[in-house]
């Protein structure tokens, strides 16, 4: 009889859990070509940022979350500055007065121009409250820079021009497009 109650309790608790919060967005280059996709997933540690992208120059590139959900090329300056929830924080994972909440390690682009990236923003959330991606302006943007982020220089780690952008919003009516980065790993395994 105890097992019956225990099983019922487990079923009830699992039914009450919220559905996982997930947001995806296309990544575009300065010519507005879709070159990849970013997926944000709420998890116990914060927000997991997963990126699949093609068509970039090989090497390390700065990658950050910016404050506005706007990607107007060719400069993507409409994305604003780096997302920060602490007005005193400076840019850079290695800066003694940093980092911004949107600072992340560099993304490594392979010789074929493709890259995958996975990082958890520990202070971020896809839900309401402090560190929400969707408070103030309804979203944020993901920016990939031309060069490597040195982790300390202001305001953007001397990472150069913005070469790719994704608008990170909650809108469900976004048009779905083909992601050229999908299937890269499967093709390599064959």
Secondary structure in CASP SS format (residue, H / E / C, confidence):
PFRMAT SS
TARGET T0000
AUTHOR 0000-0000-0000
METHOD secondary structure of the structure
MODEL  1
X C 1.00
X H 1.00
X H 1.00
X H 1.00
X H 1.00
X H 1.00
X H 1.00
X H 1.00
X H 1.00
X H 1.00
X H 1.00
X H 1.00
X H 1.00
X H 1.00
X H 1.00
X H 1.00
X C 1.00
X C 1.00
X C 1.00
X C 1.00
X C 1.00
X E 1.00
X E 1.00
X E 1.00
X E 1.00
X E 1.00
X E 1.00
X E 1.00
X E 1.00
X C 1.00
X C 1.00
X C 1.00
X C 1.00
X E 1.00
X E 1.00
X E 1.00
X E 1.00
X E 1.00
X E 1.00
X E 1.00
X E 1.00
X E 1.00
X E 1.00
X C 1.00
X C 1.00
X E 1.00
X E 1.00
X E 1.00
X E 1.00
X E 1.00
X E 1.00
X E 1.00
X E 1.00
X C 1.00
X C 1.00
X C 1.00
X C 1.00
X C 1.00
X E 1.00
X E 1.00
X E 1.00
X C 1.00
X E 1.00
X E 1.00
X E 1.00
X E 1.00
X C 1.00
X C 1.00
X C 1.00
X C 1.00
X C 1.00
X C 1.00
X C 1.00
X C 1.00
X C 1.00
X C 1.00
X H 1.00
X H 1.00
X H 1.00
X C 1.00
X C 1.00
X E 1.00
X C 1.00
X C 1.00
X C 1.00
X C 1.00
X C 1.00
X C 1.00
X C 1.00
X C 1.00
X C 1.00
X C 1.00
X C 1.00
X C 1.00
X C 1.00
X C 1.00
X C 1.00
X C 1.00
X C 1.00
X C 1.00
X C 1.00
X C 1.00
X E 1.00
X C 1.00
X C 1.00
X C 1.00
X E 1.00
X E 1.00
X E 1.00
X C 1.00
X C 1.00
X C 1.00
X C 1.00
X C 1.00
X E 1.00
X E 1.00
X E 1.00
X E 1.00
X E 1.00
X E 1.00
X E 1.00
X C 1.00
X C 1.00
X C 1.00
X E 1.00
X C 1.00
X C 1.00
X C 1.00
X C 1.00
X C 1.00
X C 1.00
X E 1.00
X C 1.00
X C 1.00
X C 1.00
X C 1.00
X C 1.00
X C 1.00
X E 1.00
X E 1.00
X E 1.00
X E 1.00
X E 1.00
X E 1.00
X E 1.00
X C 1.00
X C 1.00
X C 1.00
X C 1.00
X C 1.00
X C 1.00
X C 1.00
X C 1.00
X C 1.00
X C 1.00
X C 1.00
X C 1.00
X C 1.00
X C 1.00
X C 1.00
X C 1.00
X E 1.00
X E 1.00
X E 1.00
X E 1.00
X E 1.00
X E 1.00
X E 1.00
X E 1.00
X C 1.00
X C 1.00
X C 1.00
X C 1.00
X C 1.00
X C 1.00
X C 1.00
X C 1.00
X C 1.00
X C 1.00
X C 1.00
X C 1.00
X C 1.00
X C 1.00
X H 1.00
X H 1.00
X H 1.00
X H 1.00
X H 1.00
X H 1.00
X C 1.00
END
